[in-house]
Amino acid sequence: MIDHHSHNGTRPVAAPRYRVLLVEDDVVDQLAFKRAVREMSLPWDYEIAGSVAEARDRLESAGYDAVVTDYALGDGNAFDVIDLAHKTPLVFTTGAGDEEVAVRAMKSGADDYLVKDHERTYLKKLPITVENAIRRHQAEAQVRKLTRAVEQSPASVIITDTEGRIEYVNPKFSSLTGYGAEEVLGKNPRILRSGEHPRQFYEQLWSTVLAGNEWRGEVHNKKKNGELFWELSSISPVRDREGKITHFVAVKEDVTQMKQLEEERERLISELDAFSHTVAHDLKNPLSALLGF
């Protein structure tokens, strides 16, 4: 295992260990792979399959962090292994002049490829190529997880560019407002305006987010069918690596029912207050007479 030591005397951070499957039918290339792993002290726990059939057995019985496969195999080729590997990061090696095959394999699901040379210097590039393939898969898995979370969110989510043009809405937005995604993409969220907020309300909202701050507040909006509803909105800027604002994301919760309950509560309190004043007034007259007596 490789340890990466920091310069400030803190504890070393161990490199992650990866389970790697090499699919290679050439014994000399198998030996070269083993020697490269040993000489570079790679944190790999590897296994070797000498054929597509053997690769199938190993992939069905065990999980791997990455697969490295040669293109030409005795009982098949890299495309067969790509089909077997499914979502496992895969790098394949191929002879010189096979770039067209490499492009086809990449389109079929391979993450990267290396061209074999007689000196086998391609093996020096293998560690970083495998590492990048694994990280790419991890990043894609994270993106898929976040996408599912947004798609299934019980809150409406809207993403706009810096000009306010809508680039994305989630299904909750459509079910709440009645607008399909295709109806609002490229348009401004002002299509939801109820007309009940003054112009200064929106000017203050935009000045807040354009300054890079989060805006929170209740907004009275209008659905496609003309029905009014209340939303508790949180609008935040999205920045790129340089800190430049590239988008705005709004997360909005329908609070119409809560607002209606609040209004009903205030109405009841007001009626109760008026009733108590009436009762107090009615009681005051006989009490005054009684006291006078």
N, C-alpha and C positions, 0 to 999 in steps of 0.2 A: 504494500500500500504506500502511496506517495503522500508525504506530509508537506503542506505548504506552511513555512514559518513566516510570521509577521516580523517586522523590524522593531516593534515596540516592546518585545519581550512577552507578549501574551501567548496563551496556549496555542500550539499548532492546530491548524484546521485540516482534518483528514479529507482527502479527495474521495468522492463517492465511488463505490465499487459497482461495476456493471457486469451483468451476465450477458455474454456475447456468444452467438452461435456462428461459426464459420462453416459455410457450405462450399466445399472445395474437393474435387476428385483427383487433383494432381498432388501426389505425395510430396514432391519437392517443394511445392508452394505451401503445403501444410507445415512442413518443417521450417520454412522461411518465416511463416506467420508466428509459429511458436517461439522462434529465436528472437523475432522483433519484439514480441510481448515481454520476453525475459530481459532483453538488453535495454528496453526503454522503461522497464519497471512499471508497466501499465497496470492500473488497478482493475484488471479484468479477470473474471472467473469465466473461462471460455470452454466450449465444447466444440467438437468438429464432426460434421456430417459429410460423408464422402459421396452422397448422391441425393437426388430429390426425394427418393423414397425414405432415406434415413432422416432427411430434414423434416419430412412430414411427421414421422414418428416422434422426433424430439420436440417439435413445435406443438404437437397435440398433448404431450405429457408434461411439458414444462413451459414456464414463461421466461422470456428474454427481454433485456433492455434494448438490444440491437442485434440485427442479423447482417453479416457480411457474406455475400455470395458471389461466386464466379459466374460469368455469363454462360459459358459453355460447360455443361455437365453431361456425364455419360448417359443418363436416363432422362434428360430434359435440359432446361436452361433457366436463366434467372427469372423469366416470366412465370414459370411454375412456382418458384420460391416466393415471388411477390404475392401470388394468389394465396399461398399458404400462410404467409407472415401476417396478413390482414393489417392490423393497426400498429404493428411493431416497426420501429425505425429500421430502414433497410438501406445499406450501401452495397453496390455491386461493382465488381472489377471486370474489366474487359480488355481484350487485346487492342493494340494500336490500330487505328483506322476504323473503329467500330462506333464512332461518335453518333452516327445516325441511329444505331441500335440503342445507344445511351439515352438519346432524347426520347425515343419511344418508351424506354423503360421508366424514365422519369414521369412521363404522362400516365403510365400504368400504375404508379404509386411508389416507385423508388424515391428515396430522399436525395441521393447523390451517387456519383460514380467516380471511379478512379481508373485511369488507363495503365495497364500493366506494362512494365518495361523489363528488359532482360536483366538489368542490375537490381531489380526489385526495389528501387528507391521509392516507389509508390507507397510502400509500407510505412515510410516515415510520415506520410501525410494521413495515414489511416486513423491515428488517434483523434486528431482535431476534426476530421471528417465525420467520424462516428459521434463524437461529442456534440457537434453542431446538429446532426440528425436527431439525436436524443433531445436536445434543448428545443429544437423546432417543434417536435411532437409534444413536448411538455407545454410550450407556449400555445400551440393550437388547441390542446386539451383545455387549457385555462380559458381561452377565448370561447370555446364551445360551452363551457360551464357558465361563463358570464352571460353568454347569449341566451342560454336556456333560462337563466335566472330573470333576465329582463323580459323575455318573451312570456314567461309564466307569472310575472309580477302582478300582484293585485292592485298596484298603483299604475296610473297612466305614465308613460315615459315618452318624451319628445326630444329629439336631437335636431338642432338647427345649426347652420353655418353662422358666421359672424354678422351676416346681413339679415339674419332672421328667417332664412329660407329653410323650410322643413326638409330634413334628409332622412329621418326615421321616426316612425311611431310604432308602439307595440300593440298587440291585440287588445289590451285593456282599453287603450285610447279609442279604438274603433268601436268596441262594444258599448262604451260609455257615451261617446259623442254622436255615433251613427255615421261618421265619416270613415270610409275605407282608406287604407294607406295610399292607394293610387289616386284618390281624390285630393289628398293634401300635400303629397310630395312636391317640393318646389314652391309651395305657397307659404304665406306668413301666418303664424298663429292667430293673427288678428281676425281670422275667419270665425273664431269662437267668441269674439267680443259681444257682450250683451248690450253695450251702449250705456251702462249704468255707472261706469267709472269715469271720472273726469280725465282730460288729457294729461294733466300733471301726474296722475297715478302711474301711467305707462312711461312717462318721461323719467320719473324717479326710478322705476324698475330698470329701465335700460341703462341709465347712468350708473346704477349700482353694479350691474353685471359687466358692463364695458370697462369699469374701473378694476375688474378682477375680483369682485366680492360676490358672496352669495346673497340672493334676495329671497326672503320668505314672506308670505302673506296670503290672505284669502282673496280669491278672485271670483266674481260673478260672471259666468260664461253662458253661452247659448249653444245648444245642440243643433244638429242638422235639421231636426223637425221643429225648431223654434223654442223648445222647452228650455227654461233657464235652470242652471244648477250652480252650486258652490264648490270650489276646489281650494284645498290648502296646498299651495305651490311652493316648491323649493327649486330655484333656478341657479345653476352654478356654471362658471366658465370651465372649459376643458383646455389645457395647455399642452403644447408639444415639448420636446426635450429642452428646447431653448427658452421655454417659459412664455412663448407667444400664444395668445388665445386663438384657438382654431375653431372651436365649436361651443355651443351652450347646450346643457342638458337640463331638462325640466322633469321633475318627479312630482306628480300631482295626485292627491287623494280626494276622492269625492266625499265632501262633508255636508252635502245637502240635507240629509236626514238629521244630522246633528244640529245644523243651523235651524231647521224647522222646529226641533225639540226645544232649542234655546228660545226661539221666538214665542213658542207656546208657553214656555215657563214664564217668560217676562210678561206675557199677556195675562196669565193667571195671577201672577204677583200683583200686577196693576189692578186687576179686578178685585182681588182680595183686599188690597190697600184702600180702594174706593169703598168697598163694602164696610170695612172697619171704620172708616171715617163717618159713613152714614149711621152705623150702629152707635158710634160714640156720640154723634149729634142727637140721635133719638133718645139716648139714655140721659143726655145732659139736661134736657128740658124738665122731665119729671123729677130728676135729682135736685135741680135748682129749686123747684117748687117745694119739694120735701124738706130741703135744708131751710128754706125761707119759713116754712111752717114750724 
